[in-house]
Amino acid sequence: MHGPRVLFLDEPTAGIDPVARRELWNLLFTLAADGVTLFVTTHYMDEAERCGRVGYLYLSKMLVEGTPDELVRLPEVTPEGTRRVEAACARGVASFMSEARALPYVDDVTIFGNSLHLLVRSDVPESRIAHDLESAAGAPVEIRPIEASLEDVFVRLTRQQIESRGEIPEKAAAALSIVLTTRGLH
């Protein structure tokens, strides 16, 4: 490679296996350490978390930009009067996901691995959430408080754009991408 000062990469890890993905990120870390500024688009939030600055684009419009820590603390991600909890059950989230969405104190539900991330009213105790979900799951549901993740930011901003534009979710979600720079990787 010719030693560029700036490198633009459009979803460089899409479609490659986990070993090649890790090797590519090791190369990108090496380039960043040598002073190369990298602009990368990705839908993989674990990749975005490695970067010094992250910006969310929606239909070519920059919605927000900042460090990963700044973005997870945005007021629109966890609005005042709400908090985030994780709900997990040995039977899996499919057993209670639709019931979680229907609860009157739940503002948002997202699948996150083998659990659900819920945005709930802050005045609702964890014991009530667990009780309400356990009846649907038919098994104990563990509730624990969590902080927002970059995936929560991505999902929340996407949904807000969809709702504000009256768009069809399946078509609108694909329009949101992430741009990040690796200078200051962590």
Secondary structure, DSSP 4 states (H G I P E B T S, - for coil): ----SEEEEESTTTT--HHHHHHHHHHHHHHHHTT-EEEEEES-HHHHTTSSEEEEEETTEEEEEE-HHHHHT-TTTS-TTEEEEEEEETT-GGGTHHHHHH-TTEEEEEEETTEEEEEEETTS-HHHHHHHHHHHHTS-EEEEE----HHHHHHHHHHHHHHHHT--HHHHGGGEEEEEE-TT--
